[in-house]
Amino acid sequence: MKKLIFVLLLLGFRVSAQSDTLKLTLKQAEDDFFKENLQLVAAKLGISEGRAYELQAGLRPNPSLYFEHMPYNTQNKELGGFKKNNAEQIIQFQYLVQVAQKRQKAISLAQANTEQAENSFRELIRNLQYQLHATFYDLYFTNQALVVYEQEISTLQQTLNAYQEQFNRGNVPLKDLARLKAYLVSLNTEKQSLIQQKFDDERDLGYLLGSKKQYTIEPVVESVFTNVDFNKLTISDLINIASENRFDLKGALTQRKIEERNLEFQMANKKPDLTFQMTYDRNGSFVQNYLGLGVSMNLPVFNKNQGNIQAAQIRIQEAEKLQESYQLKVEKDVQNAFYKARQADTVAKSIDSKFSDDFSKLIAGVLDNYRKQNITVVEFIDFFDSYKQTILQYNQLQNDRVSAFENLNFTVGKAILN
């Protein structure tokens, strides 16, 4: 009975352990990202906020109403009333009429700001999506490196156990045993550093996916950028693609539009608005029940909105220079990303795809020779460490290639490599 309970508990633990591991393809990760990422949800609200400002800019001014009543006649020493001739009532109605199409220009300015909010939202998607891809692949290649360490540590531990038995029998020297133990400690230390990096990647990936659950994320990669031909890509074409898809660059263009519309709005503000007024006065004029119409306006003698107009003109010039600067930066970024991606692809493809398998067979032969004492412990550790370093470097080359490709996609603002 106790054995049965133990087996059931063990099975339950395995199921729990399996359920705590989430296997994700990049497509699945992107689907969760677009649905759950809280930064995207917040940024999207900024677009709704802009549209609300558009609505507000289109609203006309409210009319104003003024009422005055004389409650007590000090001359006759009588209380005033609404139906008596010994009291005065004044009613004024005012309405502001905006001239020079101020309302339309305010709406146009608000629309440009909403467009900028949309650009910011699209640019946030571009940045976060790049972070998602970079973290996803970094976690994948970190897991691949951990597999190498686990295999090496397992093999070395078995060798060390056998060597310990030989030492206990007095067949091998202590210095060789100490070398093996020291190398095992070194491997475990390096593995621990990778595990910490893995935890950081899982944290960042979980944050990007908007996940509140606690689980281990295991990226699933079937193929990575298998059909890439750089001969079909030109820098001029990539710059054109970036101009169409880089929303930070579009943001610079929109900012210039905002400043131009702001200048139009400030120019309109130099023209004074008109306030129309209707007044009713009972018993306060030379005739009873006086009814008058009037209009008022500010006289633009001193303040003609000169400062705001000048500032708006300067901001247009500033926006133009920033737009030119941003365009140049995008062109240089595209050129740099293209050269890096092409170089990384050339280096990665220069290594035989069977290299890893061939090297694994070689190290297996080294291990067999060491157990037969055909090579010394120093030679064994040297071969073993060379194997580890070579496999990790090969793994890093593949990671660098993927990172360079993702950076090129990020730079042009579109997945041109897949």
C-alpha atoms as one frame of an Amber mdcrd trajectory, in Angstrom:
protein
   0.000   0.000   0.000   2.814   2.406   0.888   4.530   1.601  -2.399   1.307
   2.346  -4.281   0.915   5.711  -2.520   4.535   6.547  -3.301   4.047   5.712
  -7.011   0.887   7.852  -7.177   2.638  10.773  -5.509   5.553  10.418  -7.916
   3.210  10.384 -10.917   1.379  13.419  -9.556   4.675  15.257  -9.159   5.631
  14.496 -12.751   2.304  15.742 -14.078   2.664  18.916 -12.018   6.201  19.410
 -13.281   5.053  18.940 -16.866   2.158  21.370 -16.438   4.575  24.008 -15.112
   6.446  24.020 -18.422   4.904  26.033 -21.235   6.111  25.115 -24.712   5.696
  28.006 -27.139   6.377  28.599 -30.789   7.152  32.140 -31.852   3.743  32.384
 -33.549   1.973  31.374 -30.325   4.072  33.850 -28.339   3.119  36.654 -30.737
  -0.575  35.782 -30.467  -0.409  36.024 -26.663   1.644  39.200 -26.925  -0.942
  41.046 -29.011  -3.783  39.885 -26.767  -2.299  40.332 -23.304   0.564  42.838
 -23.316  -0.387  45.580 -20.886   1.797  48.245 -22.488  -0.064  47.816 -25.763
  -3.398  48.046 -23.977  -2.311  51.289 -22.293  -0.902  52.781 -25.518  -4.088
  51.943 -27.405  -6.040  53.960 -24.856  -3.906  56.932 -25.878  -5.519  56.785
 -29.333  -8.983  56.861 -27.760  -7.842  59.804 -25.657  -6.802  61.664 -28.813
 -10.190  61.085 -30.396 -11.820  62.441 -27.264  -9.746  65.619 -27.676 -10.948
  65.806 -31.279 -14.510  65.713 -29.992 -13.756  68.403 -27.453 -12.097  70.643
 -30.041 -15.225  70.468 -32.194 -17.596  71.635 -29.471 -18.945  75.161 -29.746
 -18.693  77.612 -26.802 -21.506  77.609 -24.276 -23.716  80.702 -24.078 -23.707
  82.645 -20.808 -26.694  83.977 -18.906 -26.630  86.799 -16.343 -29.522  87.719
 -14.017 -29.681  90.577 -11.525 -32.566  91.510  -9.148 -32.931  94.392  -6.729
 -34.275  92.864  -3.509 -34.735  96.163  -1.622 -35.523  99.707  -2.776 -33.440
 101.977  -0.553 -35.197 105.121  -1.791 -38.727 104.020  -0.959 -37.530 101.651
   1.728 -39.616  98.836   0.273 -38.867  95.261  -0.557 -38.513  94.757  -4.292
 -40.641  92.267  -6.097 -40.889  90.808  -9.533 -44.321  92.346 -10.157 -43.747
  95.791  -8.710 -42.485  98.915 -10.331 -40.185  99.677  -7.403 -37.667  96.952
  -8.268 -35.233  96.392 -11.107 -34.394  93.164 -12.923 -31.639  92.721 -15.481
 -31.208  89.723 -17.755 -28.260  89.405 -20.102 -27.596  86.679 -22.651 -24.127
  86.397 -24.253 -22.707  84.149 -26.925 -19.147  83.965 -28.217 -18.673  83.584
 -31.957 -15.238  82.344 -33.006 -13.910  83.848 -36.205 -11.137  82.830 -38.648
 -12.248  79.156 -38.516 -10.670  78.665 -35.077 -12.844  75.668 -34.286 -12.030
  73.874 -37.548  -8.332  74.551 -37.066  -8.477  73.279 -33.492 -10.103  70.084
 -34.780  -7.398  69.728 -37.437  -4.683  70.129 -34.788  -6.356  67.546 -32.538
  -6.584  65.108 -35.467  -2.855  65.467 -36.097  -2.188  64.721 -32.415  -4.356
  61.600 -32.665  -2.366  60.539 -35.701   0.797  60.965 -33.619  -0.704  58.780
 -30.891  -1.339  56.095 -33.514   2.267  56.404 -34.684   3.463  56.002 -31.100
   1.285  52.921 -30.711   2.671  51.331 -33.903   6.209  52.223 -32.890   5.673
  50.620 -29.482   4.511  47.446 -31.248   7.688  47.468 -33.356   9.947  47.845
 -30.321   8.155  45.341 -28.101   7.846  42.807 -30.908  11.591  43.053 -31.477
  12.182  42.526 -27.749   9.848  39.529 -27.873  11.723  37.920 -30.779  15.158
  38.692 -29.319  14.239  37.299 -25.887  12.534  34.255 -27.401  15.596  33.248
 -29.435  18.019  34.166 -26.658  16.134  31.837 -24.311  16.120  29.109 -26.966
  19.879  29.257 -27.538  20.532  29.518 -23.802  18.610  26.263 -23.354  20.732
  24.716 -26.120  23.891  25.779 -24.292  22.554  24.331 -21.041  22.078  20.969
 -22.773  25.802  20.986 -23.624  26.718  21.692 -20.009  24.360  19.048 -18.678
  25.826  16.431 -21.021  29.393  17.394 -20.138  28.722  17.477 -16.403  26.949
  14.109 -16.531  29.788  12.509 -18.518  32.464  14.074 -16.335  30.677  13.024
 -13.166  30.614   9.404 -14.329  34.296   9.608 -15.208  35.079  11.185 -11.852
  33.218   8.441  -9.981  35.228   5.771 -11.802  38.444   7.709 -11.171  37.582
   8.013  -7.482  37.331   4.242  -7.225  40.718   3.870  -8.888  42.202   6.440
  -6.516  40.782   4.611  -3.514  42.598   1.506  -4.760  45.795   3.491  -5.147
  45.927   3.140  -8.933  45.893   6.862  -9.849  47.516   9.966  -8.315  45.629
  12.544  -6.230  46.668  15.420  -8.529  44.737  13.924 -11.461  41.669  13.393
  -9.296  41.923  17.004  -8.078  42.130  18.277 -11.673  38.931  16.456 -12.601
  37.111  17.776  -9.528  38.288  21.338 -10.214  37.090  21.148 -13.808  33.707
  19.819 -12.648  33.358  22.775 -10.274  34.216  25.135 -13.144  31.537  23.586
 -15.367  28.882  23.856 -12.645  29.787  27.506 -12.067  29.458  28.329 -15.761
  26.183  26.430 -15.909  24.866  28.412 -12.939  25.571  31.655 -14.790  23.562
  30.399 -17.779  20.691  29.368 -15.516  20.545  32.901 -14.119  20.399  34.243
 -17.682  17.628  31.754 -18.456  15.621  33.015 -15.473  16.024  36.621 -16.676
  14.869  35.702 -20.189  11.843  33.834 -18.840  10.953  36.840 -16.684  11.217
  39.251 -19.616   9.302  36.930 -21.930   6.548  36.396 -19.371   6.235  40.171
 -18.920   5.955  40.738 -22.673   3.292  38.030 -22.896   1.348  39.641 -20.056
   1.287  36.335 -18.185   0.476  36.290 -14.470   1.083  32.550 -14.124   4.325
  31.036 -12.875   5.801  28.499 -15.263   8.942  27.604 -17.166   8.851  28.764
 -20.780  10.406  26.468 -23.346  10.710  28.007 -26.820  10.026  25.614 -29.678
  11.963  26.403 -32.864  11.494  24.184 -35.900  13.460  26.198 -38.432  15.120
  29.596 -38.314  15.541  31.779 -41.410  16.165  28.893 -43.805  15.385  30.682
 -47.081  17.450  33.864 -47.021  19.092  35.244 -50.153  20.884  38.550 -49.647
  21.484  38.861 -53.383  17.824  39.768 -53.740  18.095  42.632 -51.255  19.439
  46.114 -51.938  20.007  48.907 -49.461  17.933  51.387 -51.498  14.949  48.991
 -51.479  15.337  48.447 -47.742  15.414  52.201 -47.111  12.195  52.577 -49.092
  10.589  49.802 -47.041  11.747  51.500 -43.840  10.272  54.823 -44.984   6.907
  53.110 -45.386   6.976  51.019 -42.206   9.031  52.903 -39.602   6.424  54.659
 -37.494   9.054  56.596 -35.573  10.014  58.182 -38.905   6.350  58.759 -39.674
   6.116  60.320 -36.240   8.742  62.873 -37.254   6.679  63.692 -40.349   3.510
  63.957 -38.287   5.243  66.213 -35.782   5.993  68.634 -38.587   2.320  68.482
 -39.591   1.331  69.222 -35.988   3.571  72.287 -35.882   2.210  73.558 -39.206
  -1.364  73.201 -38.007  -0.452  74.832 -34.727   0.869  77.824 -36.682  -2.429
  78.046 -38.553  -4.271  77.938 -35.233  -2.046  80.647 -33.711  -2.492  82.843
 -36.780  -6.257  82.506 -36.363  -5.973  83.416 -32.678  -4.604  86.854 -33.519
  -8.049  87.767 -34.842 -10.406  88.723 -31.983 -13.615  86.811 -31.490 -17.014
  88.510 -31.336 -19.331  88.375 -28.338 -22.999  89.050 -29.105 -25.195  90.211
 -26.247 -28.893  90.712 -25.607 -29.963  92.708 -22.533 -33.330  93.083 -20.858
 -33.647  95.770 -18.154 -36.821  96.402 -16.200 -37.140  99.781 -14.523 -33.458
 100.582 -14.977 -33.538 102.670 -18.103 -35.255 105.782 -19.412 -37.938 103.391
 -20.601 -39.421 100.451 -18.866 -38.672  96.954 -20.124 -35.585  98.010 -22.011
 -34.377  95.462 -24.606 -31.003  95.996 -26.229 -28.626  94.176 -28.545 -24.861
  94.579 -28.507 -21.580  93.144 -29.739 -18.091  93.323 -28.211 -14.564  92.374
 -29.203 -11.014  92.803 -28.006  -9.062  95.460 -29.861  -5.803  93.914 -31.145
  -3.705  96.944 -30.323  -0.915  95.471 -28.192  -1.408  91.679 -28.103  -1.662
  90.230 -31.586  -0.447  86.789 -30.477   2.975  87.647 -31.888   4.933  85.505
 -29.426   2.939  82.329 -30.008   3.095  82.821 -33.783   6.857  83.290 -33.698
   7.284  80.233 -31.462   5.135  78.155 -33.832   7.268  79.220 -36.800  10.453
  78.253 -34.952   8.973  74.883 -34.028   8.226  74.188 -37.700  11.873  74.834
 -38.548  12.929  72.608 -35.657  10.585  69.819 -36.812  11.970  70.056 -40.366
  15.554  69.651 -39.155  14.612  66.785 -36.847  12.799  65.073 -39.710  15.891
  65.350 -41.930  18.073  64.090 -39.081  15.759  61.158 -38.439  15.634  60.251
 -42.112  19.435  60.173 -42.224  19.577  58.069 -39.053  17.123  55.535 -40.481
  19.162  55.250 -43.671  22.378  54.660 -41.700  20.642  52.164 -39.402  19.329
  50.188 -42.386  22.737  50.154 -44.031  24.443  49.021 -40.823  21.859  46.321
 -40.084  22.079  44.979 -43.649  25.883  44.628 -43.542  25.773  42.961 -40.121
  23.075  40.496 -41.152  24.862  39.575 -44.367  28.163  39.086 -42.521  26.573
  36.949 -39.800  24.863  34.831 -42.442  28.120  34.324 -44.347  30.014  33.236
 -41.227  27.258  30.895 -40.021  26.910  29.246 -43.443  30.667  28.750 -43.747
  30.491  26.075 -41.031  29.461  22.589 -42.093  26.038  21.702 -40.709  27.423
  18.271 -39.716  30.181  19.898 -37.698  28.472  19.452 -34.337  27.801  15.731
 -34.907  31.337  15.073 -36.152  32.866  16.868 -33.188  30.651  14.897 -30.794
  31.947  11.633 -32.295  35.500  12.888 -31.892  35.072  13.729 -28.222  33.462
  10.320 -27.654  36.663   8.760 -28.977  38.738  10.977 -26.688  36.668   9.877
 -23.708  37.135   6.205 -24.638  40.907   6.691 -24.976  41.077   8.393 -21.613
  39.258   5.542 -19.907  41.762   3.186 -21.503  44.515   5.480 -20.145  45.881
   6.180 -23.631  45.918   9.942 -22.858  46.684  11.865 -19.662  44.129  13.699
 -17.539  45.540  17.032 -18.723  45.022  16.069 -22.353  41.554  14.771 -21.551
  40.480  18.007 -19.852  41.989  20.037 -22.685  40.020  18.062 -25.288  36.908
  18.165 -23.168  37.113  21.938 -22.684  37.836  22.482 -26.390  34.731  20.474
 -27.220  32.625  22.583 -24.875  33.993  25.881 -26.159  33.617  24.874 -29.811
  30.013  23.707 -29.444  29.112  26.845 -27.486  30.769  29.073 -30.084  28.908
  27.280 -32.848  25.696  27.806 -30.897  26.571  31.479 -30.423  27.196  31.921
 -34.147  23.697  30.638 -34.862  22.312  32.977 -32.199  24.241  35.932 -33.659
  22.843  35.148 -37.121  19.271  35.087 -35.851  19.830  38.272 -33.815  21.268
  40.066 -36.854  18.294  39.002 -38.999  15.816  40.136 -36.350  17.671  43.435
 -36.073  17.362  43.967 -39.830  13.633  43.243 -39.668  13.353  45.660 -36.754
  15.330  48.361 -38.559  13.185  48.322 -41.706  10.001  47.934 -39.651   8.837
  44.813 -41.505   9.590  41.077 -41.462  11.472  40.893 -44.768  13.498  37.878
 -43.529  11.667  34.836 -42.226
